Amino acid sequence: MLKRLPIALVALVMFALVAGVPVSATYNGAYYVVAPGISRGATVFIGEQGLDVTAAMAALPGTGTKIGWWASAADVTNTPYSQVYDFGSTGMTSFTVGDTFVGYTGNWYKLDVTGASVGSVFNVQDPTLSVNIWDFSQSADVTGKSVPQGDLLGFKISTKIGTSQMAYFSRYQQ
């Protein structure tokens, strides 16, 4: 048990540093703001807040404020949308990818006044995070497994945004 405690504590600290404190973010009193300007075709993640989608919407023709979602196999030009979201008059400058988008990942399209697609605005994805134990001596994932004493262990943190391997930790000696 004592051998695993330092690894667990270091994992907790690394997780807090990676997930809890964005490096290039500003705090607005409610949440961190990281690159809020969204371009047409960008990927956004469920749970993101304070996004400005004005440029993405303006890149497509028309003055509509609604976006729609079609299932991946649906014909966007000939079938009605399955889900709709209306930004209203001011919602484009501080948009939250909220509950409306859960279960509706993929491309969202700007709608004209008839409800037809004008073009893809952005791609919504579910965020993911996983933390695994990596054995640098064996070059293998050893999460949930036993390892020989003296092996160099680290953490592999994976998200939909990217993967990083932390090689900071040295061998634990008794």
Buried (B, 14 or more C-beta within 10 A) or exposed (E): EEEEEEBEEBBEEBBEEBEEEEEEEEEEEEEBBEEBEBEBEBEBBBEBBBBBBBEBBEEBEBEBBBBBBBEEEEEBEEEEBEBBBEBEEEEBEBBBBEEBBEEBBEBBBBBBEEEBBBBBBBBBBEEEEEBBBBBEBBEEEBEEEEBEEEEBBBBBBBBEEEEEEBEEBEEBEE
